[in-house]
């Protein structure tokens, strides 16, 4: 099984980008992983939110084919780290070839991507910046895979 992390744009915060690279390597030690950063909508005012989400959705859709799609959504299902580990185990047993995690930009994901998702996942009922969501997601994936592989992970 492979994990895909798909989101619009690169992290602009150096510390966050460094931590993302750190977790990408650690996840890759446990399972094949690909980070796919798609184009962002440039030069548009936030008032053009539908246009921005449409442009970003087109870029995200190009990266998902027959993947099991997990979208991050504030009204999605919350899971513990152990439940996320069981989710990965279940996907592996089901023969899933690729799990794609889609994270939206600062406006979130287009409704059609949420409708297309096999699972809408919420990291918390709190609101986080999209850059922080990416990082928290990566850390939780690493934690879940560590649990799944029987490795100890500090609490």
Secondary structure as UniProt FT lines:
FT   STRAND          2..8
FT   HELIX           14..28
FT   TURN            29..30
FT   STRAND          32..38
FT   HELIX           46..48
FT   HELIX           49..61
FT   TURN            62..63
FT   STRAND          68..78
FT   HELIX           81..93
FT   TURN            94..95
FT   STRAND          98..103
FT   TURN            106..107
FT   HELIX           111..116
FT   STRAND          119..122
FT   HELIX           130..148
FT   TURN            149..150
//
